[in-house]
Amino acid sequence: MHLADHRPAGRRLAAALDGLAVTFRGMTARPDEYNCDCHWGSAEELALLKTPDVELDPDLLRRTWRATDWTDHAAVLRRILPQFAGVLVAGLADPLFGLEEAGYSLARGRWQRWPDDHAGPVREFLSAWWVQSLTDPDATVPAHQVFALCAEASGTVGPWLAEWERQTGRLSDRRLAEAAAEWEYELLGDSLPWYVGWYENDEERLRADLVAWLLGHGAARLRESGAPADLLHRIRLLSLTDEKRWSDPHWPGHRY
């Protein structure tokens, strides 16, 4: 893939993808790994996961990262991660529902528990991609989708929101307005704007932390950057509960 290498964020992301390729070169699934040939794929396809550094066709890659029943998901994830990351950045992952599904796959691999020389490159990839989605006008994947993936992969919104605070440019402000517009419907219904698929992730904590940030830093930044008044009101409504929210004159009329 060809990133905007003249931009710092693009160069960082390209380096992070190279780092994954170097780190996980030669990795394979376990020799005894198995999956159902009726539902997942053929024995020949399974053998490819036990063969290092062979590129998988897009459909096989998709079936592999979406499968939930590997004996050793971490080993399978390490086998496909360099190619998987490139597909994600290119916007070609084609999840069934939302890109958070890919974050769910990362979480199942428990990558944060890997040794530092393995976990570090994954963390750098996610961080580099997140910054690129906020600062590169040519970023392929919308920032709010990258955010959901990162939150699901890590089980927290904290570091990703902290990075958003550090990225203070006009484009990052626009990405905030776009994300808030995408999120407000679910948040006003007291739901998280993406599906939490990993049982260890605390959906209510993720939602509460995101709402608190939007009401604080997010709201102030939206005002300062000239966000539409109706969006500002919808974010303000997150501070109200029950009838106070629904009876507010600026309630958008959402039905749940």
Secondary structure, DSSP 8 states (H G I E B T S, - for coil): ----TTSHHHHHHHHHHHHHHHHTTT----TT----TTTT--HHHHHHHTSTT----HHHHHHHHH----TTHHHHHHHHHHHHHHHHHTT----SS-THHHHHHHHHTTGGGS-HHHHHHHHHHHHHHHHHHHH-TT-SS-HHHHHHHHHHHHT-SHHHHHHHHH--SHHHHHHHHHHHHHHHHHHHTT--SS---STTS-HHHHHHHHHHHIIIIIHHHHHHTT--HHHHHHHHGGG--HHHHHTSTT------
